Amino acid sequence: MRSTVVRLRSLLVAAIGLAAILCAVPAHAAILVEIEKSTQTMYVTVNGVTRHQWPVSTGRGRFGTPSGTFRPQRLERRWFSRRYYNSPMPYSVFFHKGYAIHGTGEIHRLGGPASHGCVRLHPRNAAALFSLVQWHGPGRTRIAIYH
């Protein structure tokens, strides 16, 4: 009986030690993507540290980009807009209905409203964001869009 109690106590101590080790290893960092429509700027924060600041193009005129807080709904490395002339939308991170953050070939228009509501990025930056969201997971990513 005593040896069983000692073994159980040893197992309990080992389990507590393992739990402490697992709790000390951080889970994948949370990603916060903040888009300020007033400055046409995106900030990407990983685990509380701002890692990127990029110019974007949001919706122009009556084609506004929705404001609010969203989670990625779908990721598409290669996508073409069925609604707007089969326009390429590389590295798309869809966040609300048909709206996405994606790369654009019109990099000269970044920094000012130019899209039909999506958030456009330089293709290199869109690829970096896409990889971050893919790596850390859509469930650990939040997209906040401000006026």
ZIWOKA-V622674 format. One record per helix or strand. SS is the DSSP state (2 for helix, 1 for strand). FROM is the first residue (numbers start at 0). TO is the last residue. If there is no record, write none. Layout:
[[SS:FROM:TO] [SS:FROM:TO]]
This chain:
[[2:1:23] [1:30:35] [1:40:45] [1:48:54] [1:56:56] [1:58:58] [1:67:69] [1:73:75] [1:79:79] [1:87:87] [1:91:95] [1:98:103] [2:106:108] [1:114:114] [1:118:121] [2:122:135] [2:137:139] [1:140:145]]
